[in-house]
Amino acid sequence: MNGLSREAEITLEIKRSKFIGRSFLRTSPAAALEAVQNLRQAHRDASHHCWAYRTGVKGEQARYNDDGEPQGTAGPPILQVLERRDVTNALIVVTRYYGGIKLGAGGLAHAYGEAAKLVLDESRLQEIRLMAELKVIIPHGLLAPVEKFVEKKRGEILEREFLEHVVIRLRIPASDLTEFRSFHANLVNGRYDLFLIGEDNL
């Protein structure tokens, strides 16, 4: 999955109509909708504010709106750009100021899609890693091998608690979870526990 490294704004002019694409880093549907509402209030003179967002670990929460443009000519092309580039936790709003010349359904879809592409280019996409957070219990003498594994996988140790045994809270890429389970089981001969706390994006 990819995410925005920054929010951006671009302007595209087609047959006197001005299309302003804006990207927003938003991690929930409620936050995305609030950003749309704030933009509408700030730019009430615009003809349309068409938008699409994707949020969630894998972009599973998605929605779009044509805001008065012919059905399917604005929101879907914006959403398709987000989907094709595998983007999540992002909202794109394309604001149109009508220039007096009709573009037709194909022309509108192209214009909104192109504005979405350009603003994503400006937003400089970066890879989002899906991370698994774990709590593991190990003997004191086995702390170093666990730390080495986590470092090798570009994970991080979040917390160490030194009790009768060492309780470690850590994050590793979710793609390495199966390997870590095997590593941990072999390390402690199945005598100590491992708990999956959850998964999220980094």
C-alpha positions in Angstrom: 0.0 0.0 0.0 1.0 3.6 -0.6 0.3 6.8 1.3 0.8 10.5 0.9 4.1 12.0 2.1 2.5 15.4 2.0 -0.7 17.2 1.0 -0.7 19.0 -2.3 -2.7 21.2 -4.6 -2.7 21.6 -8.4 -4.7 23.5 -11.0 -5.7 22.2 -14.4 -7.6 24.3 -17.0 -9.6 22.6 -19.8 -11.9 24.6 -22.1 -12.1 27.5 -19.7 -13.1 25.3 -16.8 -10.7 25.3 -13.9 -10.1 22.1 -12.0 -8.3 22.4 -8.7 -7.1 19.1 -7.3 -6.3 18.9 -3.6 -5.0 15.9 -1.6 -5.5 15.3 2.1 -3.9 12.8 4.4 -6.9 11.4 6.3 -7.1 8.0 8.2 -10.8 7.7 8.7 -14.0 8.3 6.7 -15.2 10.8 9.3 -12.1 12.9 9.0 -12.3 12.7 5.2 -15.9 13.9 5.2 -15.1 16.7 7.6 -12.3 17.9 5.2 -14.8 17.9 2.3 -17.2 20.0 4.3 -14.6 22.5 5.4 -13.5 22.9 1.7 -17.1 23.5 0.6 -17.5 26.2 3.2 -14.2 27.9 2.3 -14.9 27.8 -1.5 -18.7 28.3 -1.9 -18.4 30.0 -5.2 -17.2 26.8 -7.0 -19.5 24.9 -9.3 -18.6 21.4 -7.9 -16.5 19.8 -5.2 -16.1 16.1 -6.4 -14.2 13.7 -4.2 -13.1 10.2 -3.4 -11.3 8.7 -0.4 -9.8 5.4 0.7 -8.9 4.6 4.3 -8.1 1.5 6.3 -5.1 -0.9 6.4 -5.8 -2.1 2.8 -8.0 0.8 1.6 -11.1 -1.2 2.3 -13.1 1.8 3.3 -13.8 3.8 0.1 -16.4 6.3 -1.1 -16.9 8.9 -3.8 -19.3 11.7 -4.7 -20.0 13.4 -8.1 -21.5 16.5 -6.4 -23.9 17.3 -9.1 -21.8 16.3 -12.1 -23.4 13.6 -14.4 -23.4 10.3 -12.6 -20.1 8.5 -12.7 -18.1 11.3 -14.4 -16.3 12.7 -11.4 -16.1 10.6 -8.2 -15.4 7.2 -9.8 -12.5 8.5 -12.0 -10.9 10.0 -8.9 -11.4 6.8 -6.9 -9.9 4.7 -9.8 -6.7 6.8 -9.6 -6.4 6.0 -5.8 -7.1 2.3 -6.5 -4.7 2.0 -9.4 -1.9 3.5 -7.4 -2.8 1.4 -4.3 -3.3 4.5 -2.1 -4.9 4.4 1.3 -5.5 7.0 4.1 -6.1 9.7 1.5 -8.8 12.0 0.2 -8.7 13.8 -3.1 -11.1 16.6 -3.8 -11.3 18.1 -7.3 -13.0 21.5 -7.3 -14.4 22.8 -10.6 -15.1 26.3 -11.7 -17.4 26.0 -14.8 -16.1 28.0 -17.7 -19.2 28.0 -19.9 -18.2 25.2 -22.3 -19.6 21.7 -21.7 -17.0 18.9 -21.8 -19.3 15.9 -22.2 -19.2 12.8 -20.1 -15.9 11.5 -21.5 -14.3 14.9 -21.2 -15.4 15.3 -17.6 -14.2 11.8 -16.6 -10.8 12.6 -18.2 -10.5 16.0 -16.5 -11.3 14.7 -13.0 -9.1 11.7 -13.4 -6.2 13.8 -14.8 -6.5 16.3 -11.8 -6.4 13.4 -9.4 -3.3 11.9 -11.1 -1.5 15.3 -11.0 -2.2 16.0 -7.4 -1.1 12.5 -6.4 2.2 13.1 -8.3 2.6 16.3 -6.2 1.8 14.4 -3.0 4.8 12.1 -3.5 3.5 8.7 -2.7 5.5 6.5 -0.2 5.1 2.9 0.7 3.1 2.1 3.8 4.3 -1.0 5.6 1.7 -3.2 7.3 3.2 -3.9 10.8 2.3 -6.5 13.4 2.6 -5.6 17.1 3.5 -8.5 19.4 4.1 -9.2 23.0 6.6 -12.0 23.6 7.9 -13.6 26.8 11.5 -15.0 26.8 14.2 -15.8 29.3 16.7 -13.0 30.0 19.5 -14.8 28.2 17.6 -14.8 24.9 16.9 -11.1 24.6 19.9 -10.5 22.2 18.7 -12.9 19.5 15.2 -11.4 19.5 16.6 -7.9 19.3 18.8 -9.0 16.4 15.9 -10.5 14.5 13.8 -7.4 14.9 16.6 -5.1 13.8 17.2 -7.3 10.7 13.5 -7.1 9.7 13.5 -3.3 10.2 11.1 -3.6 13.1 11.3 -1.9 16.5 11.3 -2.8 20.1 8.6 -0.7 21.8 9.1 -1.8 25.4 11.2 -4.2 27.5 9.9 -5.2 31.0 12.4 -7.2 33.1 10.5 -9.4 35.5 11.1 -13.1 36.2 11.3 -13.3 32.4 11.7 -10.5 29.8 8.4 -9.2 28.4 8.9 -7.4 25.1 6.5 -5.4 23.1 7.7 -5.1 19.5 6.6 -4.3 15.9 7.7 -6.2 12.8 6.5 -6.2 9.2 3.3 -8.3 9.0 4.9 -10.2 6.1 7.5 -11.5 8.6 5.0 -12.7 11.3 5.0 -16.4 10.3 8.8 -16.5 10.3 9.0 -14.8 13.7 6.5 -17.2 15.2 8.7 -20.1 14.1 11.8 -18.3 15.3 10.3 -17.6 18.7 9.0 -21.2 19.1 12.4 -22.7 18.2 14.2 -20.2 20.5 12.2 -21.1 23.6 11.3 -24.7 22.7 7.6 -23.7 22.9 7.8 -23.0 26.6 7.0 -19.2 26.5 4.1 -17.3 25.0 3.7 -15.0 22.1 0.7 -12.7 21.7 -0.4 -10.8 18.6 -1.7 -7.4 19.8 -2.8 -6.1 16.4 -1.9 -4.9 12.9 -1.7 -1.4 11.5 0.0 0.8 8.9 3.3 2.4 9.4 
